[in-house]
Amino acid sequence: MSNLSRLLKESWTLVEEQQDKLAKYFYARVFLNNPQLRELFPVQMDVQRSRLLGAIVTAVQTVDDPDRFAEYLQSLGRDHRKFHVQPEHYDVVGGALLEALRVFAADQWTLEFDQAWRDAYRVIAERMIAGADADSSNPPYWHAEVLYHERRSRDIAVITCRPMHPLEYRAGQYVSVETRYQPRLWRAYSVANAPRKDGSLDFHVRAVGAGWVSSALVRRVRPGDMIRIGSPMGQMTLDRRSTRDIVCVAGGTGLAPIKALIEEMTLANRTRWVHVFFGARDRDDLYDLACLDRLAARYPWLSVVAATSEDPDFPGEHGNISDIVARYGPWRDHDFFVSGSPTMVRSTLRTLVELQVPAIRIKYDAFGDS
């Protein structure tokens, strides 16, 4: 660990238990000093408050490995064009962040800590600004028309939309989505299909209790509505140079990027076996299992194992999907893709460590609407 990384992590422990208060203070300073910036943010700030601060802190603390995260930060900069972020806004945010850290660390804050956060934030801002500048040929976001809206279960919908202008992405990536029902409130959703000639995109969305965007997408959006879509992000994509067989582990609507990867494989795969493990609470949440089974019947290289954790009468596997993956191993020589809730992803990653799967062969995304 470098001295910079040590200083960042050590200083964060001074305020970590107060991060909710720190986030409120941070936004208060941003808006007090620059009231015109308030209109860039959603009316409901409860979720946004923790998201932005969390993203900043995570990015700053990864500055020790800039090459690994350069692509991520550049794509984050491209994505932030949808908020109409300008280069001068980075100075505003950086200044408010440092002021909040000083206040909540109080007399434990040192000049060394201050300089470390200044240096780290400068690197992050430069990467993001460069990413935004390099993407000037694309719009800051895409308008898309909803073509189909199908309820698959009590709280899951599959939505198909078509952007008004071409949107280039790779299977396995995700985008952020905004609806007219909650302006300026964006949430990340994986695209559930490989790129198509007609440019249409599928999204698998679960409405969750505190999910402003997910509830609107599942319960209010209808064909003909317009939504807005941000720049593609994420590195959970196929390594086309690899010849290793593949294991995909999906929890609930985490199936979306896995479905896109399978679709890409159907276009060219001839040599790699693909094993899909699809887990959910009950059979209703296995909302796309019939389609997976049809794909497995058509392509000999694809196998599907479905499991429920709270449906004892389900005619398949029972238990947590990570435990079931372990029972079907060994998997030491496979490439892994993992997608689902943060809890499900963490559980699966722990299992893969126990199975001695090299971390370099595991790709995953974990995000939700709340």
C-alpha positions in Angstrom: 0.0 0.0 0.0 1.4 3.4 -0.9 1.7 6.3 1.5 -1.1 8.1 -0.3 -3.4 5.1 -0.1 -2.6 4.7 3.6 -3.4 8.3 4.4 -6.7 8.2 2.5 -7.9 5.1 4.3 -6.6 6.1 7.7 -8.3 9.5 7.5 -11.6 8.1 6.3 -11.8 6.0 9.5 -12.0 9.3 11.4 -15.4 10.2 9.8 -16.8 6.9 8.6 -19.3 6.4 11.4 -20.6 9.9 10.7 -20.9 9.6 7.0 -24.7 10.3 6.9 -24.2 13.6 8.7 -21.1 14.3 6.6 -23.1 13.8 3.4 -25.8 16.3 4.5 -23.2 18.8 5.4 -21.4 18.2 2.1 -24.5 19.0 0.0 -25.4 21.9 2.2 -22.0 23.5 1.4 -22.4 22.7 -2.3 -25.8 24.3 -2.5 -25.1 27.2 -0.2 -22.0 28.3 -2.1 -23.6 27.5 -5.5 -27.4 27.6 -5.3 -27.7 27.3 -9.1 -26.4 23.7 -8.9 -29.5 22.6 -6.9 -31.5 22.3 -10.1 -29.1 19.6 -11.4 -30.2 17.3 -8.6 -33.5 15.4 -8.0 -36.1 16.7 -5.6 -35.6 13.6 -3.4 -32.1 13.7 -2.2 -32.2 10.8 0.3 -30.7 8.2 -2.0 -28.7 10.6 -4.1 -27.0 11.9 -1.0 -25.4 8.6 -0.2 -24.7 7.6 -3.8 -22.6 10.7 -4.8 -20.6 10.8 -1.7 -20.0 7.0 -1.7 -18.9 7.2 -5.4 -16.4 10.0 -4.6 -14.9 8.2 -1.6 -14.6 4.9 -3.4 -13.0 6.6 -6.4 -10.6 8.6 -4.2 -9.6 5.5 -2.3 -8.8 3.6 -5.5 -6.3 6.2 -6.7 -3.5 3.8 -5.7 -4.2 1.7 -8.8 -5.0 4.4 -11.5 -4.4 2.2 -14.5 -7.0 -0.3 -13.4 -9.6 2.3 -12.8 -8.8 4.7 -15.6 -11.4 3.3 -18.0 -14.0 3.3 -15.3 -13.4 6.9 -14.3 -13.4 8.0 -17.9 -16.7 6.2 -18.5 -18.0 7.8 -15.3 -17.1 11.2 -16.7 -18.9 10.5 -19.9 -22.0 9.3 -17.9 -22.0 12.5 -15.8 -22.5 14.6 -19.0 -26.2 13.8 -18.5 -26.2 16.0 -15.3 -24.8 18.9 -17.4 -21.6 18.7 -15.3 -19.0 21.3 -16.3 -15.2 21.2 -15.4 -15.6 24.0 -12.9 -18.2 22.0 -11.0 -15.4 19.5 -10.0 -13.7 22.3 -8.0 -17.0 23.1 -6.2 -17.5 19.4 -5.2 -13.9 18.9 -4.2 -13.9 22.0 -2.0 -17.1 21.0 -0.3 -15.8 17.5 0.3 -12.6 18.7 1.9 -14.5 21.2 4.1 -16.9 18.4 5.3 -14.0 16.1 6.1 -12.2 18.8 8.1 -15.4 19.6 10.1 -16.2 16.0 11.0 -12.6 14.9 11.7 -12.2 18.0 13.8 -8.8 18.2 15.6 -7.7 14.8 14.3 -7.5 16.1 10.8 -3.9 16.8 9.7 -2.2 18.7 6.9 -1.0 15.3 5.5 -4.6 14.1 5.3 -5.7 17.3 3.6 -3.0 17.1 1.0 -3.7 13.4 0.3 -7.3 14.0 -0.4 -6.5 17.0 -2.6 -4.0 15.0 -4.7 -6.4 12.0 -5.0 -9.4 14.1 -5.9 -7.4 16.0 -8.5 -6.5 12.7 -10.3 -10.1 11.5 -10.2 -11.4 14.8 -11.6 -8.8 14.9 -14.4 -9.8 11.4 -15.5 -13.5 12.2 -15.5 -13.1 15.5 -17.3 -10.9 13.7 -20.0 -13.6 11.1 -20.4 -16.3 13.7 -20.9 -14.2 15.7 -23.4 -13.5 12.5 -25.4 -17.2 11.8 -25.8 -18.3 15.1 -27.2 -19.5 13.5 -30.5 -22.2 11.6 -28.5 -25.2 13.3 -26.8 -25.1 13.6 -23.0 -28.1 11.2 -23.0 -30.4 9.4 -25.4 -34.2 9.8 -25.7 -35.8 6.4 -26.1 -39.4 5.3 -26.8 -40.9 2.5 -24.9 -42.1 -0.2 -27.4 -43.2 -3.0 -25.1 -44.0 -3.3 -21.4 -44.7 -6.8 -20.0 -45.3 -7.6 -16.3 -43.6 -10.9 -15.6 -44.4 -11.2 -11.9 -45.9 -9.2 -9.0 -43.1 -6.7 -9.1 -41.0 -7.5 -12.2 -41.4 -6.0 -15.7 -39.5 -6.5 -19.0 -39.3 -3.3 -21.0 -38.2 -2.9 -24.6 -37.3 0.6 -25.8 -35.6 2.1 -28.9 -33.3 5.1 -28.6 -33.9 7.9 -31.1 -30.2 7.9 -32.0 -27.8 5.0 -32.2 -26.3 3.9 -28.9 -23.2 1.8 -29.0 -22.6 -0.7 -26.2 -21.3 -4.2 -25.5 -23.3 -7.1 -24.1 -23.0 -7.1 -20.3 -22.8 -3.3 -19.9 -25.3 -1.2 -18.0 -26.8 2.3 -18.5 -28.6 4.8 -16.2 -32.3 5.5 -16.8 -34.5 8.4 -16.0 -38.3 8.7 -16.4 -40.6 11.8 -16.6 -42.2 10.7 -13.3 -39.0 11.4 -11.4 -36.9 14.1 -13.2 -33.2 14.1 -12.6 -33.4 10.8 -10.7 -31.3 8.2 -12.5 -30.8 4.5 -11.7 -28.5 1.9 -13.3 -30.0 -1.0 -15.3 -28.2 -3.6 -17.3 -29.2 -4.0 -20.9 -30.6 -7.5 -21.2 -29.7 -8.1 -24.9 -26.7 -8.0 -27.2 -26.7 -5.2 -29.7 -29.4 -5.5 -32.3 -29.8 -4.2 -35.8 -32.9 -2.2 -34.9 -31.1 -0.7 -31.9 -33.7 -1.7 -29.4 -32.9 -2.4 -25.7 -34.4 -4.7 -23.1 -34.5 -4.0 -19.4 -35.5 -6.3 -16.6 -36.8 -4.2 -13.7 -37.9 -5.1 -10.2 -40.0 -2.5 -8.3 -38.5 -2.2 -4.8 -40.0 -0.5 -1.8 -38.0 2.7 -1.8 -37.3 2.6 -5.6 -38.7 5.8 -7.1 -37.4 4.9 -10.6 -38.0 1.2 -10.5 -41.6 1.6 -9.3 -42.3 4.1 -12.1 -40.7 1.7 -14.7 -42.7 -1.3 -13.5 -46.1 0.3 -12.6 -46.4 3.6 -14.5 -44.4 3.5 -17.8 -46.4 2.4 -20.8 -45.6 1.8 -24.6 -45.3 5.2 -26.3 -43.7 6.8 -23.2 -40.2 8.4 -23.5 -37.4 7.7 -21.2 -33.8 9.0 -21.1 -30.7 6.8 -21.1 -27.2 7.6 -20.1 -23.9 6.4 -21.5 -23.0 2.7 -21.3 -20.7 1.7 -18.4 -19.3 -1.5 -17.0 -16.6 -4.0 -17.8 -18.7 -7.2 -17.3 -18.1 -8.1 -21.0 -16.8 -11.2 -22.8 -13.1 -11.6 -23.2 -13.2 -12.8 -26.8 -9.6 -14.1 -26.6 -10.4 -16.5 -23.8 -11.1 -20.2 -24.7 -12.1 -21.1 -21.1 -15.6 -22.4 -20.4 -18.0 -20.0 -18.6 -20.1 -20.0 -15.5 -22.8 -17.3 -15.1 -24.4 -16.7 -11.7 -27.5 -14.6 -11.7 -29.8 -13.6 -8.8 -33.3 -12.2 -9.7 -33.1 -9.4 -12.3 -29.4 -9.8 -12.2 -30.2 -12.1 -15.1 -30.3 -9.2 -17.4 -26.6 -8.9 -18.3 -26.2 -12.7 -18.3 -29.0 -12.9 -20.9 -27.1 -10.3 -23.0 -23.9 -12.3 -22.8 -25.7 -15.6 -23.7 -27.2 -13.8 -26.7 -23.8 -12.7 -27.8 -22.5 -16.2 -27.5 -25.3 -17.6 -29.7 -23.9 -15.5 -32.6 -20.4 -17.0 -32.6 -19.7 -19.6 -29.9 -18.6 -23.0 -31.1 -16.1 -24.2 -28.5 -17.0 -22.8 -25.0 -19.5 -24.5 -22.6 -21.7 -22.0 -20.7 -23.2 -23.0 -17.4 -26.0 -20.6 -16.1 -27.1 -20.7 -12.4 -30.3 -18.6 -11.9 -31.5 -18.1 -8.4 -34.5 -16.3 -6.8 -36.7 -16.4 -3.8 -39.6 -18.3 -5.5 -40.7 -19.5 -8.9 -42.4 -16.2 -9.7 -39.1 -14.4 -9.5 -37.6 -16.9 -12.0 -39.4 -14.7 -14.5 -37.4 -15.6 -17.6 -36.6 -19.2 -16.9 -38.8 -20.4 -19.8 -36.7 -18.4 -22.3 -33.5 -19.8 -20.8 -34.8 -23.3 -21.1 -35.6 -22.7 -24.7 -32.1 -21.4 -25.4 -30.6 -24.4 -23.6 -32.7 -26.7 -25.8 -31.5 -25.0 -28.9 -27.8 -24.6 -28.1 -26.0 -27.8 -26.9 -23.2 -25.8 -25.2 -25.6 -24.0 -22.8 -26.9 -25.6 -19.6 -29.2 -23.9 -17.0 -29.7 -24.7 -13.3 -32.5 -22.8 -11.5 -33.0 -22.6 -7.8 -35.3 -21.0 -5.2 -34.4 -20.1 -1.6 -38.0 -19.8 -0.3 -40.1 -22.1 -2.4 -40.0 -25.7 -1.1 -42.3 -27.0 -3.8 -40.3 -25.7 -6.7 -39.2 -28.7 -8.9 -35.6 -27.7 -9.0 -32.7 -26.9 -6.7 -33.3 -25.3 -3.3 -31.0 -23.0 -1.4 -28.8 -20.0 -1.9 -27.5 -19.9 -5.5 -23.8 -19.5 -4.3 -24.0 -22.8 -2.4 -25.5 -24.6 -5.4 -22.8 -23.3 -7.6 -20.3 -24.8 -5.2 -22.0 -28.2 -5.4 -21.7 -28.4 -9.1 -17.9 -27.6 -9.3 -15.0 -27.7 -9.6 -14.7 -24.4 -11.4 -11.1 -23.5 -11.0 -10.5 -23.3 -14.8 -13.6 -21.3 -15.8 -14.4 -17.6 -16.4 -17.1 -16.3 -14.1 -19.8 -13.6 -14.5 -21.8 -12.7 -11.4 -24.8 -10.4 -11.3 -27.5 -9.6 -8.7 -28.0 -7.8 -5.5 -25.0 -6.7 -3.5 -25.7 -9.4 -0.9 -26.0 -12.1 -3.5 -22.8 -11.0 -5.2 -20.8 -10.8 -2.0 -21.9 -14.3 -1.0 -21.0 -15.7 -4.5 -17.6 -14.0 -4.4 -16.8 -15.6 -1.0 -17.8 -19.0 -2.4 -15.5 -18.5 -5.4 -12.6 -17.6 -3.1 -13.2 -20.8 -1.2 -13.3 -22.7 -4.5 -9.9 -21.1 -5.4 -11.2 -19.4 -8.6 -8.6 -16.7 -9.5 -10.0 -13.2 -9.0 -8.8 -12.1 -12.4 -11.3 -14.6 -14.0 -14.3 -13.1 -12.1 -16.4 -10.2 -13.5 -19.3 -8.8 -11.6 -21.7 -5.9 -11.2 -23.7 -5.2 -8.1 -26.1 -2.3 -8.0 -29.8 -1.8 -7.1 -32.4 0.8 -7.0 -32.1 1.4 -3.3 
